[in-house]
Amino acid sequence: MQRYFIPKANWQNNTISIEGDDAHHIIRVMRMQAGDKIICNKLDASAAICEITELNTDSVTAEVLEWLESNTELPVNVTIAQGLPKGDKIELVLQKGTELGAYAFIPFQAERSVVKWDARKTDKKLIRFSKIVKEASEQSHRNRIPEIRQAMNLSQLIQEGQRYDIKLFAYEEEAKTNEFHSFSSVINQVKNDDHILICIGPEGGFSQEEVTSLKQHDFIPVRLGPRILRTETAALYALSSISYHLEELGGTSCQQ
Amino acid sequence: MQRYFIPKANWQNNTISIEGDDAHHIIRVMRMQAGDKIICNKLDASAAICEITELNTDSVTAEVLEWLESNTELPVNVTIAQGLPKGDKIELVLQKGTELGAYAFIPFQAERSVVKWDARKTDKKLIRFSKIVKEASEQSHRNRIPEIRQAMNLSQLIQEGQRYDIKLFAYEEEAKTNEFHSFSSVINQVKNDDHILICIGPEGGFSQEEVTSLKQHDFIPVRLGPRILRTETAALYALSSISYHLEELGGTSCQQ
């Protein structure tokens, strides 16, 4: 069944007014008719099966038939701070990170990021990125659309970190040191609704200064498996692992 | 340090003769000199730090300095049977599946695969795919290069399944049935070196006939988290989860 995210303002009790691209999709792409059913999501994570009652040239009206119980959100809120990678790799992270349950994304202007974003480029990108993330949310039947935050440099990211219950950064050198923190021991300790920040370095990795600074500000270095992952794969490993630990292994926490 | 996979035939005790693309890379791309160090992998999964002793126009000689202990292979052998997806999505699965530790890949001509492979197209593709997989192995510091098998249809895949200790297929409808098999309960039971086959449907999913047939032949249906994943993301979730369970959670198996 097709799913659409409809802004709160368009909901009046159980009647929903659908406009813009979503209306276009219903009317011209899917060619739906009165009586057809769709899923409508409020942006606060609730969702309902709705029946289309009216179709106009540019708008559609639907009525809630049944609220949905199922929750397709991760039990914790994972924000991915992605070191800006080359080319359009960040779009892969946004799309698949959304499929895999990310709460939000922060583009991180890392020291070794080859690509530099300026304000003008960023606005255009953010429009495209928002489309990618909205579409991925709908297609993966999520109850909310991840937020894409403004790009941050290291000091902004460190400041941002103060708002989180747990903050990590992917650092493959970690496994070789004595202060080894395992990723699973961190995930083992999370509580429902915790806000977790995971920072991923760009292709060149984190610089020594970034590593020192992150550690000084209580960002926990973790490895993500024993293999070197490309920058755009790391977030996908992290999100899949968190989902697996909390949604597939179930309520029983695993002691190491 | 640069890593190269050198065929067994080129190893004479501790002396390695490097030719072809790898020699070109060392001589002209990296511009190495005698005394420089590289990592050489034998295709049987052993690896050594080597010193370059001689460079010619088209070949390089190196000597083993030190064998490496670290194993970057998954403790189980996971073969991904990927329902042929549209476009070049399969390249994403091959590249990232390799980063994430896959043992082998089987392109699967599923009933709902939009793209159909013929023998002529397939040979050209296999050359390109082999390059992708070799490069991903080197970059992720794996000890072996995953094999890309010939494409199979359903009956060939079912026959192939007989060679595995465990065979699964990703089926999101599974979580809604009474015979729910959790992915983690399956992973919980694997033993080191087991051969696991994981089948992923194409964009349209598995057909009802495929589902029935796979179940009849002891392929276990599992869901991969509560969100719908795109065909090219499913294998990445599965491999990340297996790595997380067996390499990050450690030897202690988790009881559900």
Interface residues (C-beta under 8 A of the other chain):
Chain A: S70 N71 T72 L92 K96 E99 L100 G101 Q139 S140 H141 R142 S182 F183 S184 G225 P226 R227 I228 L229 R230 T233 L236 Y237 S240 S241 S243 Y244 H245 E247 E248 L249 G250 T252 C254 Q255 Q256
Chain B: S70 N71 T72 L92 K96 E99 L100 G101 Q139 S140 H141 R142 S182 F183 S184 G225 P226 R227 I228 L229 R230 T233 L236 Y237 S240 S241 S243 Y244 H245 E247 E248 L249 G250 T252 C254 Q255 Q256
